[in-house]
Amino acid sequence: MKENKLLFQNKTILITGASSDIGLSVIKHLDAEGAKLVLHTSNKQSEEKLKEVLCNNPGIVYFNCDFSKPHLIEEVYLSSGLGNIALDGFVNCVGMRSRRPINLIKPEHSIEVMQTNFISFIEMIRIITKKNRFNSPLSIVTISSISSVSGGAGVTIYSASKAAVDAAVRCLSKELAPKGIRINSVVCGQVNSMAYQEMMQSKTDQHDPVMERQFLGLIQPDIISQMVMFLLSEQSAYITGSLIPVDGVIYHNFKYL
């Protein structure tokens, strides 16, 4: 079996939502193994944060874009000089959280979540799979959530957006296979992210009912990034259209396929 360093050396990988906990973990792994990185952030502040973490690596290309406005993505992508870069991999870590009861879900909020989490993902795939913008084989990996299949009170719009992404993965795997493109989804359980820590700190009751079903405990971002690395690599060459659970749940009462 080849070492990952040989698999990723000089490979160009795009990561959207790069400053997220999972995105940052993926970046650290790929950067350490010689990959060329193209990183998306939502604003300049997030870009500066990444530059500090990556010690201002001059070989990294950045582009800033608000993914709640998908109609702007292609213009920003091309104006950043990315239209001339052929990608070997794409990791989508963008995820706008939404926890609201139905009486507080206004249409504008639903539109913002769907545009950020789903429509922008589809737009990115449309952009990067054009001729001369990728090398075959290209591997696309998106970060999803167990919410897409199990649901939960107060997360209706977030769950729907992730379910839409997972449905698209099934369809796109068949459409893109003739071009030598694979696409898979990592269906995450509760991850030990900054957002999770902030949520727990805001609660008067420190009990988290999610942990009652997540028997293997809280998932560290590095565990997710290891699965991402596998799906990006040639070691998963025959895996596409799959929704792969990394959720700590022992028994599932649903089917992914």
C-alpha positions as CSV (number, residue, x, y, z in Angstrom):
1,M,0.0,0.0,0.0
2,K,1.3,3.4,-0.9
3,E,1.9,5.9,1.8
4,N,-0.4,8.9,1.9
5,K,2.6,11.2,1.2
6,L,3.0,9.6,-2.2
7,L,-0.7,9.8,-2.8
8,F,-1.1,13.5,-2.1
9,Q,2.3,15.0,-3.0
10,N,1.8,17.7,-5.7
11,K,-2.0,16.9,-5.8
12,T,-4.1,20.1,-5.9
13,I,-7.0,19.9,-3.4
14,L,-9.8,22.5,-2.9
15,I,-11.3,22.8,0.5
16,T,-14.4,25.0,1.0
17,G,-15.3,26.0,4.5
18,A,-11.6,25.7,5.2
19,S,-11.7,27.5,8.6
20,S,-14.2,25.1,10.1
21,D,-13.0,22.6,12.7
22,I,-13.1,19.7,10.2
23,G,-11.8,21.8,7.4
24,L,-8.8,22.9,9.4
25,S,-8.1,19.3,10.4
26,V,-8.2,18.2,6.7
27,I,-5.9,21.1,5.8
28,K,-3.3,20.1,8.4
29,H,-3.2,16.5,7.1
30,L,-3.0,17.5,3.4
31,D,-0.4,20.2,4.1
32,A,1.8,17.9,6.0
33,E,1.7,15.4,3.1
34,G,2.7,17.7,0.3
35,A,-0.6,18.6,-1.2
36,K,-1.1,21.9,-3.0
37,L,-4.1,23.7,-1.3
38,V,-6.8,26.0,-2.6
39,L,-8.8,27.3,0.4
40,H,-12.1,28.9,0.5
41,T,-13.1,31.2,3.4
42,S,-16.2,33.3,3.9
43,N,-14.3,36.5,4.7
44,K,-10.8,38.0,5.0
45,Q,-10.8,37.5,8.8
46,S,-11.1,33.7,8.3
47,E,-8.3,33.8,5.7
48,E,-6.0,35.6,8.2
49,K,-6.7,33.0,10.8
50,L,-5.7,30.2,8.4
51,K,-2.5,32.0,7.4
52,E,-1.5,32.1,11.0
53,V,-2.2,28.4,11.5
54,L,-0.4,27.5,8.2
55,C,2.6,29.8,8.9
56,N,1.9,31.9,5.8
57,N,2.7,29.0,3.4
58,P,3.2,30.9,0.1
59,G,2.1,28.0,-2.0
60,I,-1.5,28.2,-0.7
61,V,-4.2,29.9,-2.8
62,Y,-7.1,31.6,-1.1
63,F,-10.5,32.8,-2.3
64,N,-13.2,34.6,-0.2
65,C,-16.8,34.2,-1.0
66,D,-20.1,34.3,0.8
67,F,-21.8,31.0,0.0
68,S,-25.2,32.3,0.9
69,K,-24.9,34.1,-2.5
70,P,-24.3,31.3,-4.9
71,H,-24.8,33.5,-8.0
72,L,-21.5,35.2,-7.1
73,I,-19.3,32.1,-6.7
74,E,-18.2,31.6,-10.3
75,E,-17.2,35.3,-10.7
76,V,-15.2,35.2,-7.5
77,Y,-13.6,31.8,-8.4
78,L,-12.5,33.0,-11.8
79,S,-11.3,36.4,-10.7
80,S,-9.1,34.7,-8.1
81,G,-7.3,33.0,-10.9
82,L,-8.7,29.5,-10.1
83,G,-10.1,28.8,-13.6
84,N,-6.6,27.8,-14.7
85,I,-5.9,25.4,-11.9
86,A,-6.8,21.7,-12.5
87,L,-8.0,20.1,-9.3
88,D,-7.4,16.5,-8.1
89,G,-9.7,16.7,-5.2
90,F,-12.5,18.8,-3.6
91,V,-13.6,18.7,0.0
92,N,-16.8,20.6,0.9
93,C,-16.8,21.5,4.6
94,V,-19.3,24.4,4.4
95,G,-22.2,24.1,6.9
96,M,-24.5,26.8,8.2
97,R,-26.0,25.7,11.4
98,S,-29.7,26.2,12.1
99,R,-31.6,25.4,15.3
100,R,-35.0,27.0,15.3
101,P,-38.6,25.8,16.1
102,I,-41.0,25.9,13.2
103,N,-42.7,29.1,14.4
104,L,-39.4,30.9,14.0
105,I,-38.5,29.6,10.5
106,K,-39.1,32.4,8.1
107,P,-38.7,31.9,4.3
108,E,-35.6,34.1,4.2
109,H,-33.9,32.0,6.8
110,S,-34.7,28.8,4.9
111,I,-33.4,30.3,1.7
112,E,-30.1,31.4,3.3
113,V,-29.5,27.9,4.8
114,M,-30.3,26.0,1.6
115,Q,-28.2,28.4,-0.5
116,T,-25.2,28.1,1.8
117,N,-25.4,24.4,2.4
118,F,-26.8,22.9,-0.7
119,I,-27.1,25.3,-3.7
120,S,-23.5,26.6,-3.3
121,F,-22.2,23.0,-3.2
122,I,-24.0,22.2,-6.5
123,E,-22.6,25.4,-8.0
124,M,-19.1,24.6,-7.0
125,I,-19.3,21.2,-8.6
126,R,-20.7,22.7,-11.8
127,I,-17.8,25.2,-11.8
128,I,-14.9,22.7,-11.1
129,T,-16.1,19.9,-13.4
130,K,-15.8,22.0,-16.5
131,K,-13.2,21.0,-19.1
132,N,-9.6,21.7,-18.0
133,R,-10.5,22.5,-14.5
134,F,-9.9,19.0,-13.0
135,N,-7.6,16.1,-13.5
136,S,-9.1,12.6,-13.9
137,P,-9.5,10.8,-11.5
138,L,-11.1,13.6,-9.4
139,S,-12.5,12.8,-6.0
140,I,-15.2,15.0,-4.3
141,V,-16.0,14.5,-0.6
142,T,-18.7,16.4,1.2
143,I,-19.3,16.6,5.0
144,S,-22.8,15.7,5.9
145,S,-24.6,15.0,9.1
146,I,-26.6,12.2,10.7
147,S,-29.3,14.9,10.9
148,S,-29.9,14.2,7.2
149,V,-31.4,10.8,8.1
150,S,-32.3,10.8,11.7
151,G,-33.6,14.3,12.1
152,G,-34.4,16.1,15.4
153,A,-36.6,18.8,16.9
154,G,-35.5,22.3,15.9
155,V,-33.1,21.3,13.1
156,T,-35.6,21.0,10.3
157,I,-33.9,23.3,7.8
158,Y,-30.4,22.2,8.6
159,S,-31.4,18.5,8.2
160,A,-33.2,19.2,5.0
161,S,-30.2,21.0,3.5
162,K,-27.9,18.1,4.4
163,A,-30.4,15.5,3.1
164,A,-30.5,17.5,-0.2
165,V,-26.7,17.2,-0.4
166,D,-26.8,13.5,0.2
167,A,-29.5,13.0,-2.5
168,A,-27.4,15.0,-4.9
169,V,-24.3,12.8,-4.2
170,R,-26.3,9.7,-5.3
171,C,-27.3,11.4,-8.5
172,L,-24.0,13.1,-9.3
173,S,-22.0,9.9,-8.8
174,K,-23.8,8.4,-11.8
175,E,-23.7,11.5,-13.9
176,L,-20.0,12.3,-13.3
177,A,-18.6,8.7,-13.4
178,P,-18.0,8.8,-17.1
179,K,-15.7,11.8,-16.6
180,G,-13.6,9.9,-14.1
181,I,-15.1,11.7,-11.1
182,R,-16.0,10.1,-7.8
183,I,-18.2,11.8,-5.2
184,N,-19.0,10.6,-1.6
185,S,-20.5,11.9,1.6
186,V,-19.2,11.5,5.1
187,V,-22.2,11.4,7.4
188,C,-21.0,12.7,10.7
189,G,-22.4,12.3,14.2
190,Q,-21.8,14.9,16.8
191,V,-18.3,16.3,16.4
192,N,-16.3,18.0,19.2
193,S,-16.3,21.4,17.4
194,M,-16.1,24.9,18.6
195,A,-19.8,25.3,17.9
196,Y,-20.6,22.3,20.0
197,Q,-18.5,23.5,22.9
198,E,-20.3,26.9,22.8
199,M,-23.7,25.3,22.7
200,M,-22.8,23.1,25.8
201,Q,-21.5,26.1,27.7
202,S,-24.7,28.0,27.0
203,K,-26.8,25.2,28.5
204,T,-27.7,25.2,32.2
205,D,-28.0,21.4,32.0
206,Q,-24.8,19.9,30.7
207,H,-26.5,16.7,29.7
208,D,-26.4,16.1,25.9
209,P,-29.1,13.6,24.8
210,V,-27.2,13.0,21.5
211,M,-24.6,11.1,23.5
212,E,-27.3,8.6,24.5
213,R,-27.4,7.2,20.9
214,Q,-23.7,8.0,20.1
215,F,-22.3,5.1,22.1
216,L,-18.7,5.5,20.9
217,G,-18.6,9.1,22.3
218,L,-18.0,12.5,20.9
219,I,-16.1,12.5,17.6
220,Q,-12.9,14.4,17.2
221,P,-12.4,16.3,13.9
222,D,-9.2,14.3,13.2
223,I,-11.4,11.1,13.0
224,I,-13.5,12.7,10.3
225,S,-10.5,14.0,8.4
226,Q,-8.9,10.6,8.3
227,M,-12.0,9.3,6.5
228,V,-11.9,12.3,4.1
229,M,-8.2,11.5,3.3
230,F,-9.2,7.9,2.5
231,L,-12.0,9.0,0.2
232,L,-9.7,11.4,-1.6
233,S,-7.0,8.8,-2.1
234,E,-6.6,6.1,-4.7
235,Q,-7.2,3.6,-1.9
236,S,-11.0,4.3,-2.4
237,A,-10.9,4.2,-6.2
238,Y,-14.0,2.0,-6.4
239,I,-16.1,3.9,-3.9
240,T,-18.6,6.5,-5.3
241,G,-22.1,7.6,-4.5
242,S,-21.7,6.4,-1.0
243,L,-23.0,8.0,2.3
244,I,-20.4,6.7,4.8
245,P,-21.4,7.1,8.5
246,V,-18.8,8.2,11.0
247,D,-21.2,8.7,13.8
248,G,-20.4,6.5,16.7
249,V,-23.8,4.8,16.5
250,I,-23.8,1.1,16.7
251,Y,-27.2,0.3,15.2
252,H,-28.9,2.2,12.4
253,N,-32.6,1.9,11.8
254,F,-32.3,3.4,8.3
255,K,-30.5,2.5,5.1
256,Y,-28.0,4.8,3.4
257,L,-28.3,3.2,0.0
